[in-house]
């Protein structure tokens, strides 16, 4: 229990908490309650959270699974629900993405391919430079920052 509590103490650095609950364990409700209490004791009950009910493939037919806005049932074994979980995580985390206008010199055109792979390219025009409007994550912004015209929040 102390080792578990020590692990949870790292919560102060978290942006999002995924509380993974093994619903195949007959005592899952008690275990989940213990974790909830520890989260409260550690003052982390304000953190955004998704309750992930794993091993849903082992739940009997007719058994009702918990459901709600911040709850997802998955099976790590079969992959059921994983796409939904990833979508929930994506919605909950601010990745710091920003819409920017980038003026790429033609000799740096290889960056356009990278932008198509790693950003959401919204528009490309070929003028004196390759003018790209794209929504970029911070890592991508760092790679093209020298050519950014303006940074605007979306």
C-alpha positions as CSV (number, residue, x, y, z in Angstrom):
1,X,0.0,0.0,0.0
2,X,2.8,2.4,0.8
3,X,4.5,1.7,-2.5
4,X,1.3,2.3,-4.3
5,X,0.8,5.6,-2.4
6,X,4.3,6.7,-3.3
7,X,3.5,6.1,-7.0
8,X,0.4,8.2,-6.7
9,X,2.4,11.1,-5.1
10,X,3.7,11.7,-8.7
11,X,0.2,12.9,-9.6
12,X,1.1,16.5,-8.9
13,X,2.9,16.5,-12.2
14,X,0.1,15.0,-14.2
15,X,-2.1,16.7,-16.8
16,X,-4.6,13.9,-16.9
17,X,-5.2,10.9,-14.7
18,X,-6.3,7.6,-16.2
19,X,-7.7,5.4,-13.4
20,X,-7.5,1.9,-14.9
21,X,-9.8,-0.5,-13.2
22,X,-9.7,-4.3,-13.7
23,X,-13.4,-5.2,-13.9
24,X,-12.7,-8.9,-14.0
25,X,-11.6,-8.7,-10.4
26,X,-14.6,-9.4,-8.1
27,X,-13.3,-6.7,-5.7
28,X,-12.9,-4.0,-8.3
29,X,-15.3,-1.6,-6.7
30,X,-13.5,-1.8,-3.4
31,X,-10.1,-1.4,-5.1
32,X,-11.4,1.6,-7.1
33,X,-12.7,3.2,-3.9
34,X,-9.3,2.9,-2.2
35,X,-7.7,4.6,-5.1
36,X,-10.3,7.4,-5.1
37,X,-9.6,7.9,-1.4
38,X,-5.9,8.1,-1.9
39,X,-6.3,10.5,-4.8
40,X,-8.3,12.7,-2.4
41,X,-5.8,12.4,0.4
42,X,-3.0,13.5,-2.0
43,X,-5.0,16.5,-3.1
44,X,-5.2,15.4,-6.7
45,X,-9.0,15.1,-6.9
46,X,-9.0,18.3,-9.0
47,X,-7.1,16.7,-11.8
48,X,-9.0,15.8,-15.0
49,X,-9.7,12.1,-15.0
50,X,-10.9,9.3,-17.2
51,X,-12.0,6.1,-15.5
52,X,-10.9,3.2,-17.7
53,X,-12.6,-0.1,-17.1
54,X,-10.3,-2.7,-18.5
55,X,-10.9,-6.4,-19.3
56,X,-14.5,-5.6,-20.5
57,X,-14.2,-8.7,-22.7
58,X,-14.4,-10.8,-19.5
59,X,-17.6,-9.2,-18.2
60,X,-20.5,-11.5,-18.4
61,X,-23.4,-11.0,-20.7
62,X,-26.1,-8.9,-19.1
63,X,-23.7,-7.3,-16.5
64,X,-24.0,-3.6,-16.6
65,X,-20.8,-1.7,-17.1
66,X,-20.3,1.8,-15.6
67,X,-20.8,4.5,-18.1
68,X,-20.7,8.3,-18.3
69,X,-18.9,11.3,-19.8
70,X,-15.4,10.5,-18.4
71,X,-15.8,6.7,-18.4
72,X,-14.7,4.2,-21.0
73,X,-14.8,0.4,-21.1
74,X,-11.9,-1.2,-23.0
75,X,-10.3,-4.6,-23.5
76,X,-6.5,-4.2,-23.8
77,X,-6.5,-7.8,-25.1
78,X,-9.0,-7.4,-28.0
79,X,-8.6,-3.6,-28.6
80,X,-12.3,-3.0,-28.0
81,X,-12.8,0.6,-26.8
82,X,-9.2,1.7,-27.2
83,X,-10.0,4.0,-30.1
84,X,-12.7,5.7,-27.9
85,X,-10.2,6.0,-25.0
86,X,-7.6,7.7,-27.3
87,X,-10.3,10.1,-28.6
88,X,-11.2,10.9,-25.0
89,X,-7.6,11.6,-24.1
90,X,-7.1,13.7,-27.2
91,X,-10.2,15.8,-26.2
92,X,-9.0,16.3,-22.6
93,X,-5.4,17.3,-23.2
94,X,-4.4,20.7,-24.5
95,X,-1.5,19.8,-26.7
96,X,-0.6,23.5,-27.2
97,X,-1.4,23.3,-30.9
98,X,-1.6,26.7,-32.7
99,X,-2.7,27.8,-36.1
100,X,0.1,29.6,-37.8
101,X,1.0,30.9,-41.2
102,X,4.4,29.7,-42.4
103,X,6.4,31.2,-45.3
104,X,8.7,28.4,-46.4
105,X,11.5,29.3,-48.8
106,X,11.3,27.0,-51.8
107,X,14.7,25.5,-50.9
108,X,13.1,24.4,-47.6
109,X,10.2,22.7,-49.4
110,X,11.0,19.4,-47.7
111,X,9.4,20.8,-44.6
112,X,6.1,20.8,-46.4
113,X,6.1,17.0,-46.4
114,X,6.8,17.0,-42.6
115,X,3.9,19.4,-42.1
116,X,1.5,17.2,-43.9
117,X,2.7,14.3,-41.8
118,X,2.8,16.0,-38.4
119,X,0.5,18.9,-38.5
120,X,-3.0,19.7,-39.8
121,X,-2.3,21.6,-43.1
122,X,-5.3,23.8,-43.9
123,X,-4.0,25.7,-46.9
124,X,-1.0,25.9,-49.2
125,X,-0.3,28.7,-51.7
126,X,2.7,29.0,-53.9
127,X,3.8,32.7,-54.1
128,X,7.3,34.1,-53.5
129,X,7.4,31.4,-50.8
130,X,5.4,28.3,-50.0
131,X,2.7,29.8,-47.8
132,X,1.2,27.2,-45.4
133,X,-1.6,27.7,-42.9
134,X,-1.4,24.8,-40.5
135,X,-2.3,23.8,-37.0
136,X,0.9,22.7,-35.4
137,X,1.9,21.1,-32.1
138,X,4.7,22.7,-30.1
139,X,7.4,20.3,-31.4
140,X,6.5,21.2,-35.0
141,X,6.3,24.9,-34.2
142,X,9.9,24.7,-33.0
143,X,11.0,23.2,-36.3
144,X,9.5,25.9,-38.4
145,X,9.6,28.8,-36.1
146,X,12.0,30.9,-38.2
147,X,9.4,31.0,-41.0
148,X,6.3,31.7,-38.9
149,X,4.5,34.9,-39.8
150,X,2.3,35.1,-36.8
151,X,1.1,32.8,-34.0
152,X,-2.6,32.8,-33.4
153,X,-4.6,30.7,-31.0
154,X,-7.4,28.7,-32.5
